Amino acid sequence: MGYQHAEYLLGLIFMHISQLWYPAWIPAEPTNKLYSAFDQAGVTSAWRFVGYWLQPIAGLPNNIKASVYVAPDGRRALVLAMNLNWEDITTELRVADWVAVGLTERTQATTLYHRLPAQFHDGVLQSVTIAAKNFRLYLVGQQAELVNQDY
């Protein structure tokens, strides 16, 4: 069973910069983990949102979308990549122009939601595996360390 339905809804909500104030119709655990990941990265209302429809992501297969939340200093960004397909997929996540998105530093990456290793080389997240109808959240930047390691 698991949390797949909840994660699908959470991915849709946050790739469109919407809010979920209380998870009334889904389990609280995935919602709490996602909000904790945003908190750990230091996300505030000052971060700029760049929706998947506003910025080019190069080399993604059909039905893979990625929205980006960029820190005001341009040194960190959250990349929420969503798999809208009915099957799991492994791919590269290559932003066509990080500078246009607003990220000036991109030397490392950390996976924040689901805790899987992140392979990052030359500005490309490599071997990204995203389950069907699910998402992954990555912290990219020069200082991809977390604000709070308790999660």
C-alpha positions as CSV (number, residue, x, y, z in Angstrom):
1,M,0.0,0.0,0.0
2,G,2.4,2.7,1.2
3,Y,2.1,6.4,0.6
4,Q,2.2,6.5,-3.2
5,H,-1.2,8.3,-3.6
6,A,-0.2,10.9,-1.0
7,E,3.1,11.5,-2.7
8,Y,1.5,11.9,-6.0
9,L,-0.8,14.6,-4.6
10,L,2.1,16.3,-2.8
11,G,4.2,16.4,-6.0
12,L,1.4,17.9,-7.9
13,I,0.7,20.5,-5.2
14,F,4.3,21.7,-4.8
15,M,5.3,21.6,-8.5
16,H,2.6,24.3,-8.9
17,I,3.6,26.3,-5.8
18,S,0.3,25.6,-4.0
19,Q,-0.1,24.9,-0.3
20,L,-1.5,22.1,1.7
21,W,-2.3,23.4,5.1
22,Y,-3.4,20.1,6.6
23,P,-3.4,16.7,5.0
24,A,-7.1,15.9,5.6
25,W,-7.4,13.3,2.9
26,I,-3.9,11.8,2.9
27,P,-1.6,10.4,5.6
28,A,0.3,13.0,7.6
29,E,3.7,11.3,7.5
30,P,4.7,12.1,3.9
31,T,3.4,15.7,4.3
32,N,5.4,16.2,7.4
33,K,8.5,14.7,5.7
34,L,8.1,17.0,2.8
35,Y,7.6,20.1,4.9
36,S,10.6,19.1,7.0
37,A,12.7,18.9,3.8
38,F,11.6,22.4,2.8
39,D,12.5,23.6,6.4
40,Q,15.9,21.9,6.3
41,A,16.8,23.6,3.1
42,G,15.9,27.0,4.7
43,V,13.0,27.7,2.3
44,T,11.1,30.9,3.1
45,S,8.6,33.1,1.2
46,A,11.7,35.0,-0.2
47,W,12.6,32.0,-2.4
48,R,11.7,32.5,-6.0
49,F,9.6,29.8,-7.7
50,V,10.2,28.9,-11.3
51,G,7.5,26.6,-12.5
52,Y,8.1,23.8,-15.0
53,W,6.1,25.8,-17.6
54,L,8.4,28.8,-17.2
55,Q,11.9,27.3,-17.6
56,P,13.4,24.8,-20.0
57,I,14.6,21.5,-18.6
58,A,16.6,19.7,-21.3
59,G,16.7,16.0,-22.0
60,L,13.7,14.9,-19.9
61,P,11.4,12.2,-21.3
62,N,7.7,12.9,-21.9
63,N,5.6,13.5,-18.8
64,I,8.6,14.3,-16.5
65,K,8.3,17.8,-15.2
66,A,10.6,19.8,-12.9
67,S,9.9,23.0,-11.0
68,V,12.6,24.9,-9.1
69,Y,12.6,27.0,-5.9
70,V,15.6,29.3,-5.8
71,A,17.2,30.9,-2.7
72,P,17.4,34.7,-2.8
73,D,21.2,34.6,-2.9
74,G,21.2,32.3,-5.9
75,R,23.4,29.7,-4.2
76,R,20.8,27.0,-3.5
77,A,17.8,25.7,-5.3
78,L,15.2,23.0,-4.7
79,V,14.4,20.9,-7.8
80,L,11.1,19.1,-7.6
81,A,11.0,16.5,-10.4
82,M,7.7,14.7,-11.0
83,N,7.1,11.6,-13.0
84,L,3.6,11.7,-14.5
85,N,4.0,8.4,-16.3
86,W,2.5,5.1,-15.3
87,E,5.9,3.4,-15.0
88,D,9.0,4.1,-13.0
89,I,11.7,5.9,-14.9
90,T,15.5,6.5,-14.5
91,T,16.8,9.5,-16.4
92,E,19.1,12.5,-16.2
93,L,17.8,15.8,-14.8
94,R,19.5,18.5,-16.9
95,V,18.5,22.1,-16.5
96,A,19.1,23.9,-19.8
97,D,20.2,27.1,-18.2
98,W,20.8,27.2,-14.5
99,V,21.7,30.9,-14.6
100,A,18.4,31.8,-16.3
101,V,16.6,29.9,-13.5
102,G,18.6,32.0,-11.0
103,L,21.0,29.5,-9.6
104,T,24.6,30.8,-9.7
105,E,26.3,28.0,-7.7
106,R,25.8,24.3,-8.7
107,T,28.6,22.2,-7.4
108,Q,26.7,19.5,-5.5
109,A,23.3,18.0,-4.8
110,T,21.5,16.3,-2.0
111,T,18.3,14.3,-2.2
112,L,15.8,15.7,0.3
113,Y,12.7,13.6,-0.4
114,H,13.2,10.2,-0.7
115,R,16.6,9.9,0.9
116,L,18.5,8.3,-2.1
117,P,22.0,9.1,-3.2
118,A,22.3,12.0,-5.6
119,Q,24.8,11.8,-8.4
120,F,25.6,15.3,-9.6
121,H,28.2,16.1,-12.3
122,D,28.6,19.3,-14.4
123,G,25.2,20.6,-13.4
124,V,23.4,17.4,-14.2
125,L,21.6,15.1,-11.7
126,Q,22.4,11.7,-13.1
127,S,20.6,8.3,-12.7
128,V,17.5,9.9,-11.2
129,T,15.0,7.2,-10.5
130,I,11.4,8.4,-9.9
131,A,8.6,6.0,-9.3
132,A,5.5,6.1,-11.4
133,K,3.2,9.0,-10.4
134,N,5.7,10.2,-7.8
135,F,8.4,12.9,-7.3
136,R,11.9,13.5,-6.0
137,L,13.1,16.7,-4.3
138,Y,16.8,17.7,-4.6
139,L,18.8,20.5,-3.0
140,V,21.3,21.8,-5.6
141,G,24.0,24.5,-5.1
142,Q,27.4,25.3,-3.8
143,Q,26.3,24.7,-0.2
144,A,23.8,21.8,-0.5
145,E,24.2,21.1,3.2
146,L,21.0,21.1,5.2
147,V,20.0,23.7,7.8
148,N,18.7,21.1,10.2
149,Q,19.9,17.5,10.1
150,D,17.3,16.1,12.5
151,Y,14.9,14.9,9.8
